[in-house]
Amino acid sequence: MLLSLALLFLCGMLLGALAQRLHLPPLLGMLVTGIVLGPYALNLLDSSLLSISADLRQIALIIILTRAGLGLDLEGLRRVGRPAVLMCFVPATFEILGMLVLAPRLLGLSLLESAVLGTVIAAVSPAVIVPKMLKLTEEGWGTEAGIPQLIMAGASVDDVFVIVLFTSMTGLAAGGTFSPLDLVKIPTSIVLGAAGGAVCGLVLAAFFRRVHLRDSMKVLILLSVSFLLVTLEHALTGIIGFSGLLAVMAAGIALQRARPEAAARLSAKFSKLWVAAEVLLFVLVGAAVDIRYALASGAAAVAVIFGALVFRMAGVFVCLLGTALDRRERLFCMLAYLPKATVQAAIGSIPLSMGLACGNTVLTVAVLAILITAPLGAFLVDATYRRLLNPARVDKASAAQ
């Protein structure tokens, strides 16, 4: 495993840096590293590492969502208001509807199979979006309009909504029955996840106020609590849901509100952790991609992906109607909400393992969605934010001081 980790980090950083030199997103180089080193190409990664790949990817996702919570500007999010709620489910719903329209015609799937495919593809990737929005927040781009906060908040809940629908659709496709009670998991996951995370964040803030610890120890404690929150999500079954990832973000937000100085220091620590976690996440996502399916898929699958993205962008546009955002800012939001990666890598193979007739097609389109949208979305954010967003205004009096 040590050799595999060395190859993963060294090759991932090398190809990431090469992609950056070519004015491409570094994550593209990391994805390519995973594909090349993974079991479907050179097979240089140890099987013991691949067996815990899902857990390692989740740890990396927890790190970036914790950092997002510690740095999220709640005042900016409050200014956005209603669109932040709509972004949690409207774009994904539009994309699923788009799949219901396009997949039967282009891929020959039934409506139910198209719904399964839609729920796999519709999830946006916080792992791609959140780091980009944190960078914009740190540099002050679009923050006065609340754009980075809006996109980060929507991306953290979007996955909850889509995964619950995916579970219902695959159960129905496997010959089960659909119960409207299944949909109760959506609001309970969101409410309980946010509330549970907030309580944990406030408890940690009180603990850190009373007990003097090094910031490195606080990072370990916060990470451990985050792991427990995500584990709780898997322990709760039935109609009562709990979003572990949303709870992780809520814990960071609550800690930031109660102890802003400590949160700023912890956010800097998590930024350093993300340097390694980013490479680990995207290389392992690439290793989960079977490139043979992508090469054999043909133009129809690509057309379905781009067609569904048009529906997603229309959903984002609907969410932003009636807001103070101008046309350039709305266009940026539509572009920034495209990337897919982690959810598709995690659930794309499930329909095939369940023996569903559409399983191979779902996996193929999921693989292509990662390869196309993750680098494309990251590239569009990097290429357009200076043109489409307004920088934060600096108060002249404070600047003079």
N, C-alpha and C positions, 0 to 999 in steps of 0.2 A: 504493500500500500504506500510505503514511503516514496518509492520510485514513481508511482502513479501521481501522488500529490506534487512531487517535484516537476514532473512533466506538465501537470495541469496548470500550476502557477507560472512556471517559466514560459511555456508556450503560449498560455493565455495572455500574459502581460506583453509578450513579444508581438503577437499578432494583433492585440488590442492597440498597441502603440503604432504598429504599421498601418492599421486602418485609420487611426487618427491622423497620421502623416498624409494619408490620401484624402483627408477631409471627409471621412466616413465615421459613423459612430463606433467607438471602441468595442461596444458589445458585439458588433458584427464579427470582429476578429476573434472574440471569445467564443461565439457560437460556432464559428468555423473550426476553432481548436477542438471543441467538444465533438463535433461531427467526425473530424479526422482521427482523433485519438480513441473515439468510442467504439463500442462492440460491432457497429455496422460498417466500419472502415478498417483501420489498422489494428483495432482491438488491443490497445496498449494500456488501458486502464484496468486495474485489478478488479476482479469480480466482487471482492469484499467492499471496495469503495463504491461500486455501482449499487450494491445491495442497500447501502444507507444513503444513496443519492437523494431520495425524496426528503429525508430528514435534514440533510445538509442544506438542500435548497430552501427548506422552510426556515432554518436558522438564519440564513442570509436574508430572507424576506422579513423576518422578525426584526433584524438589526435595522434595516432601512425604514420600516414602519415605525419603530420606536424613535428613531432619529426624526422622522416626519412629525410625530406627535410632540416631541420636545421643542420643535421649531415652528409649529403651526401658529399662524397669526389668527386667533379667534375673532378679533375685532374685524379684520378684513373679511372673514367668513360670514360674520353676522351682516355685514354690509351687502353681501351677495344675496343672502336670504333664500327665497323660494327656489331659484335655479339650482342651488346646491343639493336640495332634496330631489329635484327632478332628475339631475344628472346621475343619481344612484340607480335609476331603473329605466328611464325613458329611452336613452340611446341603445341599451341592450335589447329592450323590447322591439324597437324599430329594426334592429339587426336580425332578430329572430324572425320577425315578419318578412323581412327581405329574403331570408333563407327559405321560408315557406313559399315565396313567390318564385325564386330562382332555381332551387335545387331540384324540384320535380321536373322542370323543363330541361335543365342542363346536365343533371347527373342521373336522372331517371329514378329518383327516390320517391317513396310515398310521402304523404303529408306528415305522418307520424315520424318516419325516418328523418325527414327534413327538420322536424322540430328537435329531434335528438341532436342532429348536426348543428342546428342553430344555437342550442344551449351550450355546446362545446365551444363554438367559435365566438360567441357574443361577449365572453368575459374579457375585460381589459386587463392589462398587466401592471399592477402597482410597482413591480420590480423595475420596469422600464420607465414608467411615468414619474414616480415619486422622486428619484434622484434628479431628474431633469427639473422638476418643479422646485425642489430645494435649492438647486443652483440659481434659478431665476429669483427666488426669494432672497437669497444671500446677496445677489447683485442688484436687487431692487426693480426688476423688470415686471411690470404688470401688477405689482403688489397693491398699489392704491386702488385699483379696480377689483382686487381680490381674486385675480385669475389663477395664480398658482394654488391658493387655498381651495378654490372651487374645484379644481381638477383633482387635487390630492384627496379631498373629502369624498368626491364622487367615486373615485377609483377604489377607495377602501371598502365601500359598501356594494358597489356594482357586482363584485365577485360573489358576495353572499346571495344576492338575488338570483344570479345565473346558476350557481351550483345547486340551490334548492330546486329550481326548475329542471335542471339536468337530472337530478335524482328521481323526480316525478316522471319525467318523460322516458327515461330508460326503464323504470319499473313498469310503465304502461306498455312499452314496446316489447318487454320480455314476457308479456302475457298477464301481467298483473292488472290491477284496477287503479284508477286515479281517484284519489279522495281530495275534496276541497280542503280538508283539514291539513293536508300536506303543506298547503300554502301558508298556514299559520306560522310555520317555521321562519318565514321571511321577516315579519315584524318582531317576533320574539327573539330571533337571532340578533337583529339590529339593536333592539331596546336593551336586552339583557347583556349583550356584548359591550355596548357603550356604558351602561350603568356599572357592570362588574369591573370594567377597566378603570373607570373614574374612581370608584371606591378604592381600588388597589393603589392608584396613583396618589390619592389623598393620604392613605395610610403610610405609604412610603415617604411622602413629604413630611409627615409628622415624625416618623421614625428618624429620618435624616436630620431633622431639626434638633432632636433630643440626643442622638448618638453621633459623635464625631467619627467619621470614617474617611479614608482616602477616596478620591473620586473613582479610582480603579475598582475598589470594593463595591461602591455604589453601582457601577456598571454591571458587575457580576450579579448583584442582588436583583437589579432591574431586569436583567436578562433571564434570571431564574424564574422570577415571577411571570415574565412573558411566556416562558416555556410552559408553566403551569396553566396559564390561561388558554393556550392553544390546546393543551392536553384535555382540558375541561370540555372543549368543543367536541372532541371525539367521544368523550364519556357520556354526553347527553344524547339520548336517542328519543325517538317518538316525535310528537308534534312540538315539543319544547326545544327550541334551537338556541344556540349561543355562538356568536361569531368571535372566535379567538383572535383573529387578526385585527378586527375592529376594536376588540378589548385592549390589545397591545397599543394601538394608536391612542385610544382614549386614556390609558394609563399615563402615557407620555404627556398628553395635553393637560391632564389634571395636575401632574407633578410640575409642569411648567407654570400653571396658574398659581399654585401654592408656593413654589420656590423658584422664581424665575432665574435667580443668579445660579443656583445649583443646576437648573435645567440647561442653561447656556454652557456650563462647563461639561456636563454629561453629553450634550449634543456634539461638542468638539471631540470627545472621546469616541462616540459612535461613528463620527465621520472617519476617524482613523481605522476603526474596525471594518468599515465599508470598503476600504481599499482592497482588503483580502476577500471579503465576502462577495463583492461584485464579481471578481474573477471566478470564484468557486461557483456562484449561482449560474452564470451564463455558460460556463464551460460544461457544467453538468446538465443544463437544459439542452445544449447542443448534443451531448452524449446520448440523450434520450431520443433524439431524432433519427429515424431510419430513412436515410436519404434515398433508398431504393423506391420507397412509396412516392416520394416527391417527384423523382425522375420519370416514373411510370404514369403519373396522373394525367398529364396532358393539359391542354388549354382550358378545358371546361372547368376544372377545379379552380384554376387561377381566376377565371371569369366570375365564378361564384363568389370568391373571396372579395374581389374588387367591387362587385355589385352589392354585396352585403355591407361593405364599408361605406358605400354611398348612402345606404339606408341609415347607417349609424351616424354619419355626419348630419343627415336630415334630422335625426333625433336630437342631436346636440343643438342644432339650430332652433328647434322647437323649444327646448329648455331655456334658451336665452332670449326668447321673445319677450318684449316688455321690459328688458333691463336697460341700464344706461350704457352698456358696452357698445362701442361703434362697430362698423363692419369688419375692420381689420382685427379687432380683438375677438370677435365672434369666429372669424375664420381661423384664428390661432387655436381657439378652444376646440374647434372641429378637427383640426389636424393633430393636436396633442392627444386626443382621446382615441387614437387608432391602434396603438401597439398591443400586441398579444404575445404571450410567451409562457409564463409559469403555469397558469391554469390549463392551457392546452396541453402542455407537456405532462401535467399531472393526470388529467382525465381523458385525454384523447384516445388512449388505448382501451379504456374500460368497455365501451360497446363491443369491441372485438373479443375481449376476454369473456364477455357475457354470451357470446355466440350469436349476437344480432346480425342479421343479414347485411345491414349497412355498416358493420364494424370496420371493414377495410377502407371503405370510402371515408368514413368519419376520421380515421387515423390519418389517411392521406391528406385530407383537407386541413386537419389540425397541424400536421407537420409543415405544410406549405404556408399556413397562416403565420406560424412562428418565423419561418425564413423570410417571408415577405414583409410582414407588418412591424416586427420588432426593429429591424434596422431602418425601415422606411419611416416609421413614426419618430424614432430618435433623430434621424437625419433632418426631418422636416422641422422639428422643434429647434434644433441647433441652427438651421439655415434661415428661419423666419422670425425668431423672437425679437431680434433687434429692429426688424422692419414693421412688425405688426403690433408690438407692445410699446407702451410708454414707460420710460424710466421713472423711478420715484423722484419726486421733487425734493431738493435739499433746502431746508430752511436756512435762509441767508444769515440770520442772526446767530443760529447755532453753529453754522459753518465758520463764521468769522471768529467765534470763540475758539 
